[in-house]
Amino acid sequence: MKSFVFNNLLLFCIMLCIPAVPVYSQSIDNVIAQQTRIPPLGNNFEKALFKGNLDISKHHLTGLMFFKQTSDTSYRIIFINEMGMKYFDLEFIHEQFIIRYCFPSLSRKALLKILESDFRLLLPEKLSGQRTLIQKTENSGNIEYKVTSKSGKYFYTIEKGSRRILSIVSSGKFLRKTRIFFDQSENNIPPRIKILNPTIKLTMKLTLLDK
């Protein structure tokens, strides 16, 4: 079984073998200075493999989720199950969102729109749209930034000491729809990411396996 999954991952890596160009996003320190970009996946991100769990209402999907920057203007996210079957294959090119493949039961316009919006919050600024600081609040432990982008307004919570991002929460008049939480470590890439969207009962858990 392990060799079967490995072979499928190897196939995907071959498919995505375009040389990766590092993403030189600004550091959190520069965010404070210039009030612009926040890199959720850390500086110089190129690729990462996560164990993925996706719950939508009563449906539970598990497998491997592969993030890869395929050029300085494009990004690919592929989710497969343990048998090597694809759930989805999504590509982000500037403001374009390309669905390379989507399992029929997941191919719902509203769901794909939410996945696009949620994943864009993890991508560097050049792929997710300009993020502009509109408010900054500090307390004893954390700093909160209220940020606006093309997809809406969000609250970014940053740990004051490490300058690492802890959460991103969408800002709405009546309901904060999207909540993303990051576990922190010494590495740039968070070891665990949790995405919640109560509106459609969506919960996604990502655990870092390799980078």
C-alpha angles and dihedrals in degrees: 000000000000092000090050092053091044091052091051091049090048089053091053091048090053090049089052098041095126104129110266118237111211117246107234097198117171119263123250087254089061090049088063091047099043102021094223129093133035118187108211094187095044133251124316093014115179109156144340139183119218135184102237134208118182123184119185113177103304096344120101122194127181133182143093126317119201122199118192137167104222097184138348089276104036141062133189130206120187126181119193133169127239091271093055097255114142121239093182143341113202131181129197119200112174103296093346121104113197122190104209091177138348129183106247096243090055095044097104119135095222093048094047090049090054092047090050092050094045095047092047088062088064096049129089118267096258089060100036104042132261115310115205126191113234101167139015126196127181133196134169096285111017144029121224122205122193104211132185126207137162091276096051144277124316141181115229115197114202126189104241098218102043096028088224122144115252104178147351118210126180117236118230136161095241108008137023098224105184125045123178122185126191127202111213135225139156090277123084095236113072111244091220133024125186123194121191129185109173092184091076097018092250122163122174123183121190123189117189114241103165142347 
